[in-house]
Amino acid sequence: MNLLIIGGGATGLASAYIAAKRGEKVTLLEASSKLGGLLSTFDIGGTKLECFYHHFFTHDAEINWLLKELNLSQDVRFVETKMGMYRYGNIHPFTTTKDLLQFPKLSLLDKIRFGLTSLFLSKQRKWQKYENISALEWFYKWAGRRVTNTIWYPMLEIKFGEYAAKIPLAWMIGRMTQRLKSRSKGKEKLGYLKGSLQRLVDALEVKLREKKVIIFKNTPVTELLFENDRVIGVKTPQGEFRADKILVTIPTIYLAKLIPSKFSNYRKQLEKIEYFGAICVVVVTEKPLSNIYWLNVGDPGFDFGGVIEQTNFLSPKEYQGLHVTYLSRYATWREPILSKSDPEIISLFKKQLQSIYPDLETKGIKDIQVFRTKTAATVCDKNFSDKIPAYKTPIPNLYIASMAHVYPDERSVNNSIKVALNADAVLQIS
């Protein structure tokens, strides 16, 4: 089979590797000048760092398989991490049962309800029956009003904005299951590849070329080519590419624009899937802000919902002794935060970070950079699975593997690889 893959992000690269490994003739087209998509990196302290934070879990079988395939397993580090929550004007540890018991403003009964409902969700396997239930609605009923208003509502509101009340409990089950599986004796371990995931991207590119995969960068697809209502190729500024089958791994909103009016019903299906954009501000300092890796910001008045200290995950030695912190914000395209300039974002986020860490200026700020994407995650509302397109589209020879397919889990490198494996199974039997 002659397979054409559109998109050189994690799913596209993994799809190309899987297909080439079993002997397919593969061509991959990437619109930008480099491969990796949301795994893109920049230089800091003599090493690479992802523009958007990444980690993986101990139970993530797919990425561990791929790292082993590429002889990178020996450079994986699983590290015990600490979580916290900024609430009521203070930072509260939020990793262990002891931390929960010491959390303010909640009674002992509230804390028991929080623990039991969290455990219940992490044990559910039939998430489908919870798709039409709002996570907030369920938390108010079973975790209680104080627990929900203190913990769950603030986190869902800053992450999902206008969609906070529409996020299905099924998504929360996926999220809780993912995190609880990575815990042992109340402690969580997260994984990272020494030198950044750029090494994974680079190793995949080398391996793909060894397997005779033809890679074209700076080659955006402008049109699908048809013959007798079957897709036979694509048109790009660099010319036409033809293939027996075409696998599209770019966001569904971009594929929708390529679907001709004859297939308007399918195009409308793809257009129903919305995306959150994201801003990641990377703050580089001479000293650490805290000893917490992941701090959820639960107080109102903040334009970021997470303070992720990369160097409480990896040693600062990886970055020549510098300390690295991400400030993260998801937002729909309608929210004004995404249209602010980089200087405006830096000024705003720095001021708000200083309200959490009043001694911020003494930490020795060396650099602040802003990174953005319009397609960080799909908007998963109630009954979202009804919107997810089949891997095999209704258009002959055209297949899709997208971020929507990770549902009910959250997007991750591991889930991108899992989607690639699932899509390849469909390609083989079609």
N, C-alpha and C positions, 0 to 999 in steps of 0.2 A: 504494500500500500504506500502511496505517496501522500504524506500527511503534511499539511501546512498549519502551523500554530501561530496565532495572532496574540502577541503580548509576551514580553520577556520578564514578567514579574515572577514571584515564587511559584505560582501555579503553572505558568507557561514553561519555565525552565524545568520544573519537575516532570511535567507532561512530556517534554521533548526527551528527557533522559529515559523515562520509562518506556516510551515508544521505541526509541533508538536501541535500547538495550535488548528488546525482543526482535530487532531486525528490520524495523520500518525505516523507510527513507524519509527523513524529516527536514523541513525548512522552517525556520523561526523568524518572524518579523517583529521588530521592536521600534516603536515610534520615536523614542528618545535616543540620546547619544550613548546611553549605557544601560546595562541590564540590571535587574534587581527590583524595580518598582519601589514598593514601600520599604525595601531592605536597603535603600540607598544610604550612603555614608558620607561623612566629611572627615577631615583630618583634625585631630586634637592631641596635643602632647605627644606627637610622634607616632600615633596609631590611628586606626579608623574607629569611628563611632557612628552608630545609626542615627539618622536624622529624626527618626521616630523610635522610641524605646521598644526593646524586644527582650523577651525571655521565654523559656519554655519549661515544661513541667517534667517531673520524674517519670510520669506514665505516658509521655508523648512518644508513642511507638514509631510513628512515621518519620519524624525528623531524626530520631536516633538511628533508624534504619538507613536513612539517606546519608547521614554523617559517617556511618560505618562503611557504606559503599564507596565513599569518597576519601576514606582513610583519614578522617578528621576526628574520630571518636576520642582519640587520646588527648585532644585539646579541649574537651568539654569539661566544664566545672559545674557541679551542683553545690549551691551555697545556701546555707540557712539564712533566711531574711527576716527582717522585722517590719511589722506594719504599725500604723498609727492613725489617729483621727484628730483633726483640728476641729474642736467643738467648744462652744462657749468661751472663746477667746484663749483657749489653751490647747497644747498638744497632749494627747492621751495615748499611751501605748495600747495597741489593739491586736496582739498576736496570740496570747495565751488565755486560758480560762481565768487565771489570776487577773490579767488585764481587764477582762470583761467585768469581773466582780468589783474592781476598783473604779469602773467607769461612773462618772457622776450623773445625777438627775434621774437615774433609773432605780426602781425598787428591786429587791431580790427577786420578786415574782417576775418583773419585767425582764430581768437578765436570764431567768430560767426559760421564759417564753422565747426570747431571742435565740438562745442556744438550741432549744428543742425544734423550733421551726427551721432553723438553718440546717440542722442535722436531717430533719425530715426531707427537705428539698434535695439535699445532696444524695439521698438514697433512692430517689424516684427514677425509674427507668422508662416508664410509659409517659413521656413528656407530652405526647400528642393530646391527651385529655385535659391538659392545662393551657392549651393554646388560646382559648376564648376567655380566659380569666386574666384580668389585670394584676400584675405583680403587686402594685400598691393596694389594690382592693383586697387581695388575699392577706397581705401583711397587716392591714388595719384590722381585719377580722381575727387573725390567728396569732400574730405577734403582739397586737395591741396598739392603741393610739400613741402612747408615749414612746414605745420602741420605734414605731414607724416614723413619727415626727422627729425623733432625735437622730436616728441612724439612717433608715432606708430612704425616706423622702428626700433629704438633702443630697444624698449620693445619686439618686436617680434623676433629680431635678437638674443638677449641674451637668450630668453626663448627657441627658436626653432632652432637656429643655421642654419645649411644648409637647413632646411625646412621652414625658415621664409617666403619665397616667395610662398610657396605651401600651406600654411594654408588657408583653405577655409573661405569665408565670413560667411558661415553657423556657423562655430565654434565661430567666433567673435560675431555673433548675440546671440548665447547661452550664451556666457560670459557676454555681455552687459545687456541682459535681466535679468540674475541672479543678477547682482550687482544693477541695477537700481531699481528692485523690493524691495530691502532692504533699499532704501532711502526714506526719508520723509523730505520735506522742505529743500532739498539739503544736508541733513545729513544722513550718513549711520550708521546703527546699526548692529553689528555682535554678534552671540551667542556663548557661551562656557559653558561647564558643569564644575561646581566647583569640583576641585579635579582631573580633566582630564578625557578624554574619556576612560581611563582604568576602570573607574567605570561602564561605559556602558558595556564594555567587561565582567567585573566580574559579573555584574548583569545578563547578558545574559547567562553566563555559569551556574550560580546558577539556573536560571529559566529553562534552558534546562534540567538540571539534575532532577529538580522537575517533568518535563514532560516526564521523562524516556528516554530522548535522550542519546544515548551511545556515549561518546566522547573518541577518541583515539588520543593522542599527540605522537610526534616522530614517526609518521606512514606515511612515503611518499609512494605514489603509484608508483609502478615500471612497472606495466603492466595491460592492460585491459583484462578481461577474456571473451571469446566468446563461444556461442553455436548456431549453425545454423545462423551465421552472426548477432546474437543479443548479445548485451553486457549483461552479467549476473552477473558481479562482477569485482573485482580488486584484484591484487596481491600486497602485501607489505612485507617488511622484517618481519613483525609480523604475517604474514599469509594471507589467502584469506578472502575476505568479499564479500558476495553475496547479491543482492537486486533486486527488481522488476524494479526499475528505479534508475538511477545514475545522479546526478546533479554535474557538475564540475564548480567550481568557481575560480580556479587558472588561472593565465594568459594564454592566448591562445597559446603562444609559448611553454609552458610546456605541454599542452594537445596535441599539434601537435606531439610531440615526442612519445606519447603513441598510436597514431593512426597507425594501421598496413598498410602495402603496399596495401592491397586489397581495402582500402578506400583512395588511394593516392590523388584523386581529392579533397577530403575534407581536407586532411592534407595540401595540397598546399594552399587551401583557408585560413586556419588558419595561415600558415606561411607568408602570405602577410601582416599580421598586425605586424607592428614594434612597439617597445617601447622606450620611453625615460627613461634613468636612472636618478637618482637624488642624489645630495649631499646636506645634511643639516649640517651646522656647527653651533653649539650652543655656544654662547659666554656669559659667566656669569660674571657680573661686580658688583661692590659695588654701583655705581652711574648710572643713566640713560644716554643713548647716546643723546636722544632728547625727544621731546614730540609727535613724530609721530609713529603710529603703523606700517604702511606699506609704506616703501620708495622704489620706483622703481628706479633702477640705469640706467640712460640713456646715460651716457658718455662712450666712448670707453675705452678699456684697463682694464676692470674689468672681473673677472672670476665668479662673482655672480651677479644675476639680481635683487635680492630683499633683503632688510634689514628689517626684521620683528621683532619689539620690543614687545615681548609677554607681558611685564610688562607695556606697554602703552595700553594694552587691559585688562589684569587682574592686580590687585594691587600687588605690590612687597611683600605685607604682606603674600600672598599665598606661597611665597618662602623664608620666614624668612628674608625679607627685601632685598634679592638679586634681581638684575635686569637681565633679560634674553632676549637675542637677537638671532634670527635665521638669517643665511646667506644662501640663497638658490640658487641652480644651477641645471637646467635640462641639459641633454646632451645625445646624442646618444652613443651607445656602441663604436662607432668608434672614438670618441673624446678623446684625450689623458688625459683630466682632470680627467676622471673616473679611470684611471690607476695609478694616483699619490698616494703616501703613505699618511697616516694620518698626519705625521709630515710635509710633503711637503704642503699639503692642508692648515694646520693650519698656517704655515709661510706665504704662499701666500695670504690667505684671510685676515690675521691679518694686513699685510702690506697694502693691498688695502683698508681695512676698515679704517686704520689710515689716508689715503689720504682724506677720507670723513670727518672723525672726528680727526683732528690733535691732540686733547687733549686726545686721547684714553687711553694713559698710566696713565693719572690722574684719570681715571674712576675706577681704582682698579680691574684689571682683576683677577678673582678668578679661572676660569677654561675655557677650550675650548675643546669641544668634536665634533667628526665627525661621522655622520651617513650616510649610503648609501643604495640605492636599485637599482636593475637593471630594475625594472618594476614600475616606478612612474606614467606613463601616456602613453596612446597610441599615436602614431604619426598619427594625423588626417590631411591627405592631401586632395586634391580635390576629390570630389565624394566618400568620405570615407564610406558613408552608403552602397556602393556596396560591401565593404569588411566585413561588420558586419555580423557574422553568425546568423542564426535563433536560437532562444532559443532551439527549438527541432532540433537536428542534424539529418542528413540522416541515421545515425546508430541507429537502433531500441533500445529503452530503455535508450539512452544517451542524456542528456540535458546539456546546457551550459548557464552560467550567468557570464559575464565577464566585465572588465573595458571598453571594446569597446562599450558595450550597453548603456553607459551614453551619447554618442554623440547625439546631438551637444553640450550638456552641458559639463562642465569640471568635472573631477573626484572629488568626495566629499563623505563624509560619508552619507549624505542624498541621493545622487544619487545611492550609493551602496545599500541602503535599497530599493529604488525605483526599481532597477534592480531585487532585490530579490522578490519583490511583483509581478513584471511582469512575472518572470520565474515561480513563483508558479501558476499563472493563467494559463500558458501553461501546466504545469504538471497536473493540475486538468482536463483539457479538452482532454488531449492526451490519 
